[in-house]
């Protein structure tokens, strides 16, 4: 049996106390590794189903797709380390797609019956816009693409993208099981992190950026402006998963926040209450694709959910950051 993270810490880090590594070890062992192992398992299951049944309307295929996509969303805030190698995260999940690249690339592949789809290995060279879960959403749920062109080629494309996704997620999970955790447990001047403070900074930035993405992209994009709402800019509206993604994301971020705040009972309680309020408001919305953003009264309910997430961000920034002795810093959502 593979030794636990705690045992590895004791063996490899004799000069560092367990208190220095316990939070990191718990987050890796209880929050990160199970998510990527689950993602790899569900992605493999999707590839297996697709190899046997590639009909876009197949309920078994759509269910396997939904379960694998759920697993990704629950891990999608963990955008550092193994997910960033070779742009793996983008290959799994290319969104937002403000220029409609996914649809365009898929249509071109299908129209040309490009033989690159015959090989999973070669498909790694395709534009990331035509890889991963968002590309599969078009092939399974878009009214145009699910019947576009040659049926046999669309089948092959579904199978290849599913297999490609399974390979990527397996590689991420493997890296998190074997190679990457030591970078977090054993900071050094020659490693990815120079100190335990930098490791804490990474976790804190992960939490902050995850909340920002949920507020500004998953909720903000369909909201648009009052004069120009954009319901069709909601994430995965074709498959009716928009609100589901917000729920999954909030639940995962709630767990990470609790792990980071566990030494401060009052702060942990404040965060938990704020997360619970956001989830309650999301449940009360009863609008799976945020179609109501075009209606003033229903729009207000989506805005209130967004405000609830912003409240969590404020608590994280103003209370959790100082508690950890870190700040969010720059992230890719902040622009140039």
Kinemage of the C-alpha trace (Angstrom):
@kinemage 1
@onewidth
@group {chain A} dominant
@subgroup {mainchain}
@vectorlist {calphas} color= white
{ca unk a 1} P 0.000 0.000 0.000
{ca unk a 2} L 1.294 3.471 -0.850
{ca unk a 3} L 2.266 5.405 2.307
{ca unk a 4} L 0.053 8.323 3.225
{ca unk a 5} L 1.040 11.913 2.637
{ca unk a 6} L 1.572 12.274 6.393
{ca unk a 7} L 4.018 9.354 6.442
{ca unk a 8} L 5.869 10.758 3.455
{ca unk a 9} L 6.098 14.099 5.208
{ca unk a 10} L 7.577 12.474 8.317
{ca unk a 11} L 10.125 10.527 6.244
{ca unk a 12} L 11.127 13.242 3.821
{ca unk a 13} L 10.873 16.328 5.945
{ca unk a 14} L 12.601 15.623 9.265
{ca unk a 15} L 13.378 19.290 9.853
{ca unk a 16} L 9.774 20.449 9.340
{ca unk a 17} L 7.131 19.939 11.992
{ca unk a 18} L 3.905 18.104 11.270
{ca unk a 19} L 2.016 21.313 12.019
{ca unk a 20} L 3.765 22.939 9.050
{ca unk a 21} L 2.588 20.262 6.657
{ca unk a 22} L -0.696 18.985 8.112
{ca unk a 23} L -2.952 21.441 6.283
{ca unk a 24} L -1.107 20.901 3.017
{ca unk a 25} L -1.185 17.137 3.454
{ca unk a 26} L -4.894 17.170 4.255
{ca unk a 27} L -5.733 19.298 1.225
{ca unk a 28} L -3.691 17.078 -1.093
{ca unk a 29} L -4.907 13.798 0.345
{ca unk a 30} L -8.551 14.660 1.038
{ca unk a 31} L -9.397 17.400 -1.456
{ca unk a 32} L -7.158 17.164 -4.511
{ca unk a 33} L -6.218 13.531 -5.069
{ca unk a 34} L -9.757 12.111 -4.703
{ca unk a 35} L -11.122 14.640 -7.189
{ca unk a 36} L -8.623 13.818 -9.889
{ca unk a 37} L -8.879 10.085 -9.277
{ca unk a 38} L -12.663 10.351 -9.614
{ca unk a 39} L -12.258 12.451 -12.761
{ca unk a 40} L -9.919 9.879 -14.307
{ca unk a 41} L -12.308 7.038 -13.448
{ca unk a 42} L -15.358 8.812 -14.868
{ca unk a 43} L -13.493 9.912 -17.997
{ca unk a 44} L -12.347 6.352 -18.575
{ca unk a 45} L -15.937 5.193 -18.142
{ca unk a 46} L -17.054 7.776 -20.694
{ca unk a 47} L -14.469 6.573 -23.207
{ca unk a 48} L -15.611 2.996 -22.676
{ca unk a 49} L -19.271 3.856 -23.222
{ca unk a 50} L -18.444 5.951 -26.300
{ca unk a 51} L -16.458 3.091 -27.821
{ca unk a 52} L -19.596 0.949 -27.723
{ca unk a 53} L -22.334 3.532 -28.275
{ca unk a 54} L -21.534 6.805 -30.004
{ca unk a 55} L -25.088 7.864 -30.845
{ca unk a 56} L -25.464 11.490 -29.769
{ca unk a 57} L -28.946 10.818 -28.417
{ca unk a 58} L -27.899 7.728 -26.430
{ca unk a 59} L -28.927 8.098 -22.801
{ca unk a 60} L -26.063 5.923 -21.581
{ca unk a 61} L -23.548 8.072 -23.447
{ca unk a 62} L -25.074 11.318 -22.221
{ca unk a 63} L -25.138 10.031 -18.651
{ca unk a 64} L -21.485 8.974 -18.796
{ca unk a 65} L -20.645 12.373 -20.274
{ca unk a 66} L -22.543 14.230 -17.538
{ca unk a 67} L -20.866 12.236 -14.771
{ca unk a 68} L -17.385 12.829 -16.187
{ca unk a 69} L -18.104 16.521 -16.710
{ca unk a 70} L -19.390 16.806 -13.126
{ca unk a 71} L -16.117 15.316 -11.954
{ca unk a 72} L -14.126 17.876 -13.942
{ca unk a 73} L -16.109 20.853 -12.664
{ca unk a 74} L -15.587 19.653 -9.093
{ca unk a 75} L -11.827 19.711 -9.727
{ca unk a 76} L -11.655 22.610 -12.166
{ca unk a 77} L -10.563 25.202 -9.594
{ca unk a 78} L -7.298 23.284 -9.125
{ca unk a 79} L -5.524 25.023 -11.986
{ca unk a 80} L -1.932 24.551 -10.950
{ca unk a 81} L 0.694 21.838 -11.175
{ca unk a 82} L -0.353 18.770 -13.219
{ca unk a 83} L -3.403 20.428 -14.787
{ca unk a 84} L -1.188 23.077 -16.348
{ca unk a 85} L 1.353 20.713 -17.920
{ca unk a 86} L 1.004 20.838 -21.726
{ca unk a 87} L -2.134 22.974 -21.320
{ca unk a 88} L -4.027 19.930 -20.066
{ca unk a 89} L -6.767 21.965 -18.393
{ca unk a 90} L -7.515 23.858 -21.608
{ca unk a 91} L -7.550 20.615 -23.575
{ca unk a 92} L -10.120 19.253 -21.134
{ca unk a 93} L -12.195 22.406 -20.874
{ca unk a 94} L -11.917 25.254 -23.375
{ca unk a 95} L -14.345 27.881 -22.097
{ca unk a 96} L -15.211 30.738 -22.288
{ca unk a 97} L -15.079 30.541 -26.055
{ca unk a 98} L -15.863 34.133 -26.975
{ca unk a 99} L -15.109 33.629 -30.683
{ca unk a 100} L -17.071 30.431 -31.182
{ca unk a 101} L -13.917 28.499 -32.060
{ca unk a 102} L -15.228 25.139 -30.857
{ca unk a 103} L -18.143 25.077 -33.255
{ca unk a 104} L -16.007 26.301 -36.155
{ca unk a 105} L -13.210 23.772 -35.697
{ca unk a 106} L -15.605 20.855 -35.200
{ca unk a 107} L -17.562 21.792 -38.324
{ca unk a 108} L -14.363 21.958 -40.336
{ca unk a 109} L -13.186 18.565 -39.081
{ca unk a 110} L -16.547 16.970 -39.879
{ca unk a 111} L -16.939 18.642 -43.267
{ca unk a 112} L -13.441 17.514 -44.297
{ca unk a 113} L -13.754 14.142 -42.535
{ca unk a 114} L -10.251 14.905 -41.330
{ca unk a 115} L -8.408 11.610 -40.707
{ca unk a 116} L -6.730 13.086 -37.623
{ca unk a 117} L -9.720 11.793 -35.662
{ca unk a 118} L -8.678 8.220 -36.507
{ca unk a 119} L -5.855 8.378 -33.963
{ca unk a 120} L -6.111 9.470 -30.333
{ca unk a 121} L -2.393 10.226 -30.319
{ca unk a 122} L -2.609 12.423 -33.414
{ca unk a 123} L -5.713 14.176 -32.096
{ca unk a 124} L -3.551 15.794 -29.436
{ca unk a 125} L -2.349 18.113 -32.209
{ca unk a 126} L -5.850 19.435 -32.915
{ca unk a 127} L -6.832 22.882 -31.662
{ca unk a 128} L -7.798 22.736 -27.990
{ca unk a 129} L -11.142 24.230 -29.040
{ca unk a 130} L -12.076 20.830 -30.507
{ca unk a 131} L -10.989 18.787 -27.502
{ca unk a 132} L -12.528 17.952 -24.158
{ca unk a 133} L -15.909 18.325 -22.543
{ca unk a 134} L -17.110 21.471 -24.301
{ca unk a 135} L -16.423 19.985 -27.714
{ca unk a 136} L -18.388 16.907 -26.675
{ca unk a 137} L -21.268 19.101 -25.564
{ca unk a 138} L -21.589 20.409 -29.114
{ca unk a 139} L -21.467 16.910 -30.578
{ca unk a 140} L -24.035 15.533 -28.131
{ca unk a 141} L -26.351 18.488 -27.567
{ca unk a 142} L -26.032 21.151 -30.255
{ca unk a 143} L -28.999 20.987 -32.638
{ca unk a 144} L -26.793 21.640 -35.666
{ca unk a 145} L -23.616 19.726 -34.935
{ca unk a 146} L -25.172 16.548 -33.578
{ca unk a 147} L -26.614 15.910 -37.070
{ca unk a 148} L -23.987 17.713 -39.155
{ca unk a 149} L -22.123 15.873 -41.901
{ca unk a 150} L -21.267 12.196 -41.972
{ca unk a 151} L -22.697 10.177 -39.051
{ca unk a 152} L -19.845 7.679 -39.009
{ca unk a 153} L -17.294 10.478 -38.764
{ca unk a 154} L -19.195 12.179 -35.948
{ca unk a 155} L -19.170 8.844 -34.143
{ca unk a 156} L -15.417 8.543 -34.553
{ca unk a 157} L -14.976 12.106 -33.337
{ca unk a 158} L -17.002 11.447 -30.178
{ca unk a 159} L -14.990 8.314 -29.495
{ca unk a 160} L -11.649 9.999 -30.097
{ca unk a 161} L -12.393 13.080 -28.000
{ca unk a 162} L -13.626 10.871 -25.168
{ca unk a 163} L -10.493 8.717 -25.329
{ca unk a 164} L -8.275 11.816 -25.540
{ca unk a 165} L -9.953 13.240 -22.434
{ca unk a 166} L -9.485 9.960 -20.589
{ca unk a 167} L -5.764 9.965 -21.356
{ca unk a 168} L -5.328 13.536 -20.142
{ca unk a 169} L -7.243 13.039 -16.920
{ca unk a 170} L -5.387 9.808 -16.183
{ca unk a 171} L -2.078 11.649 -16.584
{ca unk a 172} L -3.185 14.411 -14.213
{ca unk a 173} L -4.361 11.916 -11.612
{ca unk a 174} L -1.126 9.943 -11.888
{ca unk a 175} L 0.987 13.074 -11.380
{ca unk a 176} L -1.017 13.989 -8.295
{ca unk a 177} L -0.626 10.478 -6.893
{ca unk a 178} L 3.112 10.131 -7.374
{ca unk a 179} L 5.181 13.129 -8.390
{ca unk a 180} L 3.667 16.505 -7.618
{ca unk a 181} L 2.701 16.381 -3.898
{ca unk a 182} L 6.320 16.499 -2.772
{ca unk a 183} L 6.604 19.955 -4.364
{ca unk a 184} L 3.988 21.144 -1.884
{ca unk a 185} L 5.262 19.160 1.115
{ca unk a 186} L 8.942 19.934 0.586
{ca unk a 187} L 9.317 23.568 -0.518
{ca unk a 188} L 12.865 24.532 -1.494
{ca unk a 189} L 14.736 27.196 -3.393
{ca unk a 190} L 15.136 24.735 -6.254
{ca unk a 191} L 11.516 23.559 -6.273
{ca unk a 192} L 8.191 24.865 -7.488
{ca unk a 193} L 7.598 26.568 -4.128
{ca unk a 194} L 10.321 28.120 -1.988
{ca unk a 195} L 8.441 28.044 1.308
{ca unk a 196} L 5.310 26.822 3.039
{ca unk a 197} L 4.012 30.378 2.762
{ca unk a 198} L 4.167 30.069 -1.025
{ca unk a 199} L 2.227 26.808 -0.829
{ca unk a 200} L -0.441 28.536 1.262
{ca unk a 201} L -0.434 31.335 -1.282
{ca unk a 202} L -1.124 28.828 -4.050
{ca unk a 203} L -4.094 27.331 -2.216
{ca unk a 204} L -5.434 30.762 -1.345
{ca unk a 205} L -5.102 31.949 -4.952
{ca unk a 206} L -6.857 28.768 -6.088
{ca unk a 207} L -9.801 29.520 -3.816
{ca unk a 208} L -9.939 33.212 -4.752
{ca unk a 209} L -9.681 32.571 -8.478
{ca unk a 210} L -12.298 29.822 -8.333
{ca unk a 211} L -14.758 32.203 -6.677
{ca unk a 212} L -13.899 34.927 -9.170
{ca unk a 213} L -14.472 32.608 -12.127
{ca unk a 214} L -17.840 31.522 -10.747
{ca unk a 215} L -18.955 35.108 -10.139
{ca unk a 216} L -17.605 36.718 -13.293
{ca unk a 217} L -17.840 33.936 -15.881
{ca unk a 218} L -20.383 31.326 -14.826
{ca unk a 219} L -22.802 33.970 -13.523
{ca unk a 220} L -21.536 37.191 -15.070
{ca unk a 221} L -21.475 36.091 -18.693
{ca unk a 222} L -25.190 35.220 -18.946
{ca unk a 223} L -26.103 38.301 -16.902
{ca unk a 224} L -24.326 40.597 -19.352
{ca unk a 225} L -25.812 44.024 -18.664
{ca unk a 226} L -29.318 45.045 -17.687
{ca unk a 227} L -29.924 46.417 -21.182
{ca unk a 228} L -28.208 43.520 -22.898
{ca unk a 229} L -28.533 40.204 -21.033
{ca unk a 230} L -26.843 37.239 -22.698
{ca unk a 231} L -28.536 33.980 -21.673
{ca unk a 232} L -26.913 32.104 -24.565
{ca unk a 233} L -23.523 33.026 -23.144
{ca unk a 234} L -24.177 30.828 -20.129
{ca unk a 235} L -21.801 27.929 -19.715
{ca unk a 236} L -23.076 24.639 -21.213
{ca unk a 237} L -26.627 25.902 -21.744
{ca unk a 238} L -27.096 23.424 -24.598
{ca unk a 239} L -26.944 20.527 -22.163
{ca unk a 240} L -28.867 22.328 -19.422
{ca unk a 241} L -25.937 22.269 -17.004
{ca unk a 242} L -25.269 25.957 -16.282
{ca unk a 243} L -26.606 26.136 -12.715
{ca unk a 244} L -25.281 22.640 -12.019
{ca unk a 245} L -21.758 23.868 -12.692
{ca unk a 246} L -22.191 26.745 -10.257
{ca unk a 247} L -23.441 24.350 -7.584
{ca unk a 248} L -20.561 21.919 -8.100
{ca unk a 249} L -18.020 24.718 -8.063
{ca unk a 250} L -19.385 26.319 -4.896
{ca unk a 251} L -19.430 22.983 -3.079
{ca unk a 252} L -15.804 22.260 -4.000
{ca unk a 253} L -14.642 25.736 -3.071
{ca unk a 254} L -16.531 25.455 0.205
{ca unk a 255} L -14.520 22.355 1.082
{ca unk a 256} L -11.219 24.035 0.227
{ca unk a 257} L -12.151 27.142 2.240
{ca unk a 258} L -13.004 24.988 5.255
{ca unk a 259} L -9.631 23.232 5.048
{ca unk a 260} L -7.777 26.540 4.916
{ca unk a 261} L -9.756 28.078 7.787
{ca unk a 262} L -9.842 25.032 10.041
{ca unk a 263} L -7.671 26.590 12.758
{ca unk a 264} L -10.082 29.515 13.196
{ca unk a 265} L -13.520 28.270 14.242
{ca unk a 266} L -15.256 31.622 13.869
{ca unk a 267} L -13.848 32.258 10.412
{ca unk a 268} L -14.704 28.717 9.337
{ca unk a 269} L -18.274 29.273 10.561
{ca unk a 270} L -18.560 32.633 8.766
{ca unk a 271} L -17.380 31.090 5.527
{ca unk a 272} L -19.659 28.083 5.855
{ca unk a 273} L -22.678 30.323 6.457
{ca unk a 274} L -21.835 32.443 3.408
{ca unk a 275} L -21.414 29.379 1.182
{ca unk a 276} L -24.668 27.895 2.458
{ca unk a 277} L -26.568 31.093 1.682
{ca unk a 278} L -25.253 31.115 -1.894
{ca unk a 279} L -26.298 27.495 -2.368
{ca unk a 280} L -29.756 28.098 -0.925
{ca unk a 281} L -30.339 31.003 -3.292
{ca unk a 282} L -29.143 28.921 -6.218
{ca unk a 283} L -31.559 26.140 -5.298
{ca unk a 284} L -34.438 28.593 -4.961
{ca unk a 285} L -33.699 29.990 -8.418
{ca unk a 286} L -34.907 26.856 -10.221
{ca unk a 287} L -33.462 28.019 -13.534
{ca unk a 288} L -30.949 25.449 -14.872
{ca unk a 289} L -29.596 27.601 -17.719
{ca unk a 290} L -30.108 31.132 -16.339
{ca unk a 291} L -32.664 31.868 -19.041
{ca unk a 292} L -34.373 34.243 -16.622
{ca unk a 293} L -31.642 36.876 -16.911
{ca unk a 294} L -33.729 38.501 -19.665
{ca unk a 295} L -36.653 39.011 -17.266
{ca unk a 296} L -36.138 41.838 -14.703
{ca unk a 297} L -37.569 39.970 -11.702
{ca unk a 298} L -35.896 36.644 -12.433
{ca unk a 299} L -32.672 38.442 -13.334
{ca unk a 300} L -32.555 39.922 -9.850
{ca unk a 301} L -32.390 36.427 -8.367
{ca unk a 302} L -29.309 35.610 -10.459
{ca unk a 303} L -27.735 38.910 -9.432
{ca unk a 304} L -28.358 38.051 -5.780
{ca unk a 305} L -26.569 34.719 -6.260
{ca unk a 306} L -23.642 36.544 -7.841
{ca unk a 307} L -23.622 38.966 -4.902
{ca unk a 308} L -23.585 36.004 -2.518
{ca unk a 309} L -20.456 34.677 -4.198
{ca unk a 310} L -18.905 38.138 -4.027
{ca unk a 311} L -19.594 38.204 -0.289
{ca unk a 312} L -17.659 34.960 0.047
{ca unk a 313} L -14.823 36.506 -1.963
{ca unk a 314} L -14.768 39.465 0.421
{ca unk a 315} L -14.567 37.215 3.488
{ca unk a 316} L -11.798 35.225 1.840
{ca unk a 317} L -9.869 38.369 0.914
{ca unk a 318} L -10.361 40.366 4.128
{ca unk a 319} L -10.358 37.613 6.759
{ca unk a 320} L -8.901 34.374 5.427
{ca unk a 321} L -5.996 36.067 3.634
{ca unk a 322} L -4.735 37.858 6.750
{ca unk a 323} L -5.320 34.706 8.800
{ca unk a 324} L -3.013 32.794 6.429
{ca unk a 325} L -0.645 35.710 6.004
{ca unk a 326} L -1.123 35.771 2.231
{ca unk a 327} L -2.890 37.747 -0.486
{ca unk a 328} L -4.551 36.608 -3.699
{ca unk a 329} L -1.998 38.175 -6.019
{ca unk a 330} L -2.230 38.169 -9.804
{ca unk a 331} L -4.176 35.509 -11.638
{ca unk a 332} L -5.022 34.811 -15.254
{ca unk a 333} L -8.541 36.234 -14.865
{ca unk a 334} L -7.165 39.686 -14.074
{ca unk a 335} L -6.086 40.371 -17.665
{ca unk a 336} L -2.886 42.035 -18.747
